[in-house]
Amino acid sequence: MRWKTSGILLGISLAVSSTPWVTAQAQTLTPKKDSAPQAPHYPAHHPHLGTVQSVRHGQLTVKYPMGSPIAHVQIPLAGAFLRAGFYPVAQLPLFQGQHVFVLGTKSAHPTVMLLPEVRGRLEVQGSSWSISTERSSVALQMKNPTLLGGARLTPGAQVDVFGHRVGAQIQANILAGTPHVLRATITAVQPGSIQLRSDTGSSITYTIAHLPPKWTKRLQHLKPSTPVLAVVSPQGKVLGVLPMRGLGRPQMPVAKATH
C-alpha cells in the first residue's frame, strides 16, 4: 500500500510537536515589551498550509500564498473533522489570520487542523496570565478556556495555545498539553486500534477514532513490524500514527517571481 499522505502528515506532526523543521520560528515574538507579538512563522509554501480568510455561514475560506497550486479553498464545516493540533475537537475557534492544515478538500469529510498561536510555559501574576517562550513573554486573555491533553491552569505548565491575536495579547480559547513524537513499531492491528512498542520498550495503543474513513482504512492495512512515528500527549495518549516508510520532506511548490 502506498501511503500517499505520509509526507503531509509528517509535516503536520512536526508542526505540533516542537520539531525544528516546521516550528523553528513559530514562537518568534518581538522582544519589545509593549509591541504586538509577531504571527507564527510557518513554511510559506507547504502545499497544505493555509491562512484562514473568513468563516461565514458554516463555511471556512482558506487562502494560500502566491505560488501554491490554488489561491484559496472553501470548506463546509458540517461533516468536517476538526483538530486543535492533533487533538480531536467538536468545534474550533476559527478567526481570520490563523494558520491551518487542510486535508481532503474535495472530500465530504475534510480535516481542518488548527495550528497553535504560541507554545510555551504558563506564568501568572495576580490574576493576569501570560505564556513564556524562549524569546519573550506574551499576555493571554482567558475566560474558561477548553483544556486538552491534561493541560492545567498552573504556572509552569507546558502548553500549546489555540486562539487568535488581539493587539499585543492572545485570546486563548484552547490550552493543550504539548505533544511529543516517539519512534515505534506496530506489533498488532485490531479493529479500532493499533498496538505499538516504542523504542524505549513501552507498549502503547492507538485507538482509531475521530478519523476520516480513508485514514482509518489505511491505518488498518498497516502490517506488524511497520516502523512509525507516534504523536503522544503528555498523558501518554497516542494522538496519531504516521508510517515512516517514504517519510521524506514534502516537496513544496516554488514561489513565482513577482515584479
Protein Blocks (a to p, Z undefined) as FASTA:
>chain_A
ZZfklmmmmmmmmmmnopaklmmmmmmccfbfkbccddddddfkbfkbccdfbdcehiac
ddddehiabfbdcddfehpacdehjbccfbdcddehiacddehklbmbdcdddddfbdcd
dddehjaccdddfkbccddddehiaceehiacdehiacddddddehjbccdfbdcddddd
dddddfbdcehiacdddfkopacddddehiafklmmmmmmpcehiacdddddfkopafbd
cdfehpacdddddddddZZ
